[in-house]
Amino acid sequence: MHPAMTSFPSAACTCASIWLVAGAISILWVPSVLCRRSARGHAAPEVPGSPAPAAAVPVVLPRAPEPEVHYDETELRSRLSSLQFAVTQRAATERAFSGSLYDNDEDGVYRCIICNSTLFHSSAKYDSGSGWPSFSDVANTGGVVLVTDTSLGMKRVEVLCKHCGAHLGHLFDDGPAPSYQRYCINSASLAFGLTEHDPRLAAAHQPHGDDSLWNHEDDSLTPPVGGNSKAPGHNRDTESGHVEL
């Protein structure tokens, strides 16, 4: 037999071995590259059906901190309606579906009726069916303070304006994804404007103790309560008996 023919099987085996080794190296190398890419901050490949990232858990304080600014009670009473004063200063709750902003669907900004701080944007507002303005998130995390509220024999999370300490409403965990948060807020604690320079925002801070701007009737007001309230009462809807805010 010719010598070249005897060496052919040996050469074929050698080539096959090289290909096997190369394949094994590639199998080991690709995952290591992906790991290094992830470690360097690059996005790792998405796995179909993987769960969405968990929303940040709100920080709830055991008690309300000192507000950044204080307002004279006489001055507040002169420019707020009786409902606005009771809600923001005594933690009262307006009657469900009675507020002027619960079904407002205009694009704009919602500010604190007391200090004019920006609290919510219309992009986060949605219809929760609760009868109060509902938001899935705040305009900025530093705009509100969350405080434990144990009034009415239950544990809830009260929402306060960080700047002035005004009572706004309560936070619940039954909102839409991805935050699953529902900021349930009284219309009486908010001023709404299409832009930050909307004249309605300025008008909301002018004296109107006769309720002319908000046109709330006395029976829209439930007795004050809860959180930082200084007066006894409850947050129960006067018509349905439903406890929400």
C-alpha positions as CSV (number, residue, x, y, z in Angstrom):
1,M,0.0,0.0,0.0
2,H,1.2,3.5,-0.8
3,P,2.6,5.4,2.2
4,A,0.3,8.3,1.6
5,M,-2.8,6.1,1.9
6,T,-1.7,4.9,5.3
7,S,-1.3,8.4,6.6
8,F,-4.8,9.6,5.4
9,P,-6.8,8.2,8.4
10,S,-4.3,9.7,10.8
11,A,-4.7,13.1,9.2
12,A,-8.5,12.9,9.3
13,C,-8.4,12.0,12.9
14,T,-6.2,14.9,13.7
15,C,-8.5,17.4,11.9
16,A,-11.6,16.0,13.7
17,S,-9.8,16.4,17.0
18,I,-9.0,20.0,16.2
19,W,-12.6,20.8,15.3
20,L,-13.9,19.1,18.6
21,V,-11.4,21.2,20.7
22,A,-12.4,24.4,18.9
23,G,-16.1,23.7,19.5
24,A,-15.6,23.1,23.2
25,I,-13.6,26.3,23.5
26,S,-16.4,28.3,21.8
27,I,-19.0,26.7,24.1
28,L,-17.1,27.8,27.2
29,W,-16.1,31.2,25.8
30,V,-19.5,32.6,24.8
31,P,-21.1,32.4,28.3
32,S,-18.1,33.9,29.9
33,V,-18.3,36.9,27.5
34,L,-21.9,37.4,28.3
35,C,-21.2,37.3,32.0
36,R,-18.4,39.9,31.6
37,R,-20.7,42.1,29.5
38,S,-23.4,42.0,32.3
39,A,-20.8,42.7,34.9
40,R,-19.6,45.8,33.0
41,G,-23.1,47.3,33.1
42,H,-24.3,46.2,29.7
43,A,-27.8,44.8,29.4
44,A,-27.9,41.0,29.6
45,P,-30.1,39.2,27.1
46,E,-33.8,39.3,28.0
47,V,-35.4,35.9,28.8
48,P,-38.9,35.6,27.4
49,G,-41.5,35.5,30.2
50,S,-39.1,37.0,32.9
51,P,-40.9,39.1,35.5
52,A,-40.7,42.9,35.4
53,P,-38.4,44.8,37.7
54,A,-40.0,45.4,41.2
55,A,-41.2,48.9,41.9
56,A,-39.4,50.9,44.5
57,V,-40.9,50.5,48.0
58,P,-42.1,53.9,49.4
59,V,-40.5,55.0,52.6
60,V,-43.2,55.4,55.3
61,L,-42.2,57.4,58.4
62,P,-43.6,56.6,61.9
63,R,-44.6,60.2,62.5
64,A,-44.8,63.4,60.5
65,P,-41.6,65.5,60.3
66,E,-41.6,69.2,60.9
67,P,-42.8,71.0,57.8
68,E,-40.4,73.3,55.9
69,V,-42.7,76.2,56.2
70,H,-45.5,77.3,58.6
71,Y,-48.6,79.3,57.7
72,D,-50.7,81.5,60.1
73,E,-54.1,79.9,60.8
74,T,-55.9,83.2,60.4
75,E,-54.3,83.8,57.0
76,L,-55.2,80.3,55.9
77,R,-58.8,80.6,57.0
78,S,-59.1,83.9,55.1
79,R,-58.0,82.4,51.7
80,L,-59.3,78.8,52.0
81,S,-62.8,77.5,51.9
82,S,-64.1,75.7,55.0
83,L,-63.6,72.4,53.2
84,Q,-60.1,73.2,52.0
85,F,-59.1,74.2,55.6
86,A,-60.7,71.1,57.2
87,V,-59.0,68.7,54.7
88,T,-55.5,70.2,54.7
89,Q,-55.3,71.3,58.3
90,R,-57.5,68.8,60.1
91,A,-57.1,65.8,57.9
92,A,-60.8,65.7,57.0
93,T,-62.1,63.9,53.8
94,E,-64.3,65.3,51.2
95,R,-67.3,63.1,50.2
96,A,-66.6,60.6,47.4
97,F,-67.4,62.0,43.9
98,S,-68.0,65.5,45.2
99,G,-64.5,66.9,44.5
100,S,-64.0,69.2,41.5
101,L,-61.0,67.3,40.2
102,Y,-61.8,63.6,40.6
103,D,-63.0,63.3,37.0
104,N,-60.7,66.0,35.6
105,D,-59.0,64.6,32.5
106,E,-57.1,67.8,31.3
107,D,-53.4,67.7,30.8
108,G,-51.6,69.8,33.4
109,V,-50.1,70.0,36.9
110,Y,-51.6,69.5,40.3
111,R,-50.1,71.6,43.1
112,C,-50.6,72.0,46.8
113,I,-53.5,74.4,47.6
114,I,-51.5,75.7,50.6
115,C,-48.0,76.3,49.4
116,N,-48.2,75.8,45.6
117,S,-45.6,73.0,45.5
118,T,-45.9,70.7,42.5
119,L,-47.3,67.3,43.6
120,F,-48.7,65.4,40.7
121,H,-48.8,65.4,36.9
122,S,-51.8,64.5,34.8
123,S,-49.8,61.8,33.1
124,A,-50.0,59.8,36.3
125,K,-53.7,60.4,37.0
126,Y,-56.2,57.5,36.3
127,D,-59.7,56.6,37.0
128,S,-59.7,54.3,40.0
129,G,-63.4,54.3,40.5
130,S,-63.0,55.4,44.1
131,G,-64.5,58.9,43.7
132,W,-61.3,60.8,44.5
133,P,-58.4,61.9,42.3
134,S,-56.0,59.0,41.9
135,F,-52.4,59.0,40.8
136,S,-50.0,56.2,40.2
137,D,-47.0,58.3,41.1
138,V,-45.9,61.6,42.4
139,A,-44.3,64.4,40.3
140,N,-41.1,64.1,42.3
141,T,-40.3,61.9,45.3
142,G,-39.3,64.8,47.4
143,G,-42.7,66.5,47.1
144,V,-44.6,64.4,49.6
145,V,-44.1,62.7,52.9
146,L,-45.6,59.3,53.8
147,V,-46.6,58.7,57.4
148,T,-48.2,55.8,59.3
149,D,-51.8,56.5,60.1
150,T,-53.5,54.3,62.7
151,S,-56.8,56.2,62.9
152,L,-60.2,54.4,62.6
153,G,-58.7,51.2,64.0
154,M,-56.7,50.4,60.9
155,K,-53.2,51.0,59.6
156,R,-52.9,53.2,56.5
157,V,-50.3,55.4,54.9
158,E,-51.1,59.1,55.0
159,V,-49.8,61.5,52.3
160,L,-48.6,64.9,53.3
161,C,-47.1,67.8,51.4
162,K,-43.5,67.8,52.4
163,H,-43.1,71.6,52.2
164,C,-46.0,72.7,54.3
165,G,-47.3,69.6,56.0
166,A,-50.8,69.8,54.4
167,H,-52.9,66.6,54.5
168,L,-53.5,65.4,51.0
169,G,-55.0,61.9,51.3
170,H,-53.7,58.3,51.6
171,L,-51.6,55.8,49.6
172,F,-52.8,52.3,48.8
173,D,-51.1,49.4,47.1
174,D,-53.9,48.5,44.6
175,G,-52.8,50.8,41.8
176,P,-51.8,50.0,38.2
177,A,-48.5,48.4,37.2
178,P,-45.6,49.0,37.4
179,S,-45.8,50.9,40.7
180,Y,-49.0,49.3,42.0
181,Q,-49.5,52.5,44.0
182,R,-52.7,54.6,44.3
183,Y,-52.3,58.0,45.7
184,C,-55.9,58.7,46.7
185,I,-56.0,62.5,47.1
186,N,-58.7,65.1,48.1
187,S,-59.6,67.6,45.4
188,A,-59.8,70.2,48.1
189,S,-56.1,69.9,48.8
190,L,-55.1,70.5,45.2
191,A,-54.9,73.4,42.7
192,F,-54.9,72.5,39.0
193,G,-53.4,74.3,36.0
194,L,-52.7,73.5,32.4
195,T,-49.2,74.9,32.9
196,E,-47.1,76.2,35.8
197,H,-48.3,79.7,34.8
198,D,-52.0,78.9,34.5
199,P,-53.9,81.8,36.2
200,R,-56.1,79.2,37.9
201,L,-53.1,78.2,40.1
202,A,-52.8,81.8,41.2
203,A,-56.5,82.2,41.7
204,A,-56.6,79.2,43.9
205,H,-54.3,81.0,46.4
206,Q,-56.4,84.2,46.6
207,P,-58.9,84.7,49.5
208,H,-62.1,82.9,48.8
209,G,-63.5,81.9,52.2
210,D,-67.0,81.9,50.7
211,D,-66.2,78.7,48.7
212,S,-66.9,80.5,45.4
213,L,-64.0,78.8,43.6
214,W,-64.7,75.3,44.7
215,N,-68.5,75.4,45.1
216,H,-68.5,72.7,47.8
217,E,-71.6,72.3,49.9
218,D,-71.3,71.8,53.7
219,D,-72.5,68.2,53.5
220,S,-69.5,67.4,51.2
221,L,-67.3,67.7,54.3
222,T,-66.8,64.7,56.6
223,P,-65.6,65.3,60.2
224,P,-61.8,65.7,60.6
225,V,-59.5,62.9,61.6
226,G,-56.5,60.9,61.3
227,G,-52.8,61.3,60.9
228,N,-51.8,64.7,62.2
229,S,-55.4,65.9,62.9
230,K,-55.8,68.0,66.1
231,A,-59.6,67.4,66.2
232,P,-61.6,64.3,66.7
233,G,-63.7,62.7,63.9
234,H,-63.6,60.1,61.2
235,N,-62.9,59.7,57.5
236,R,-66.1,57.9,56.6
237,D,-68.1,58.9,53.6
238,T,-71.3,60.5,54.9
239,E,-73.6,58.8,52.4
240,S,-72.3,55.3,51.8
241,G,-70.4,54.8,55.0
242,H,-67.4,53.7,52.9
243,V,-64.0,54.3,54.5
244,E,-61.4,55.3,51.9
245,L,-59.4,58.4,52.3
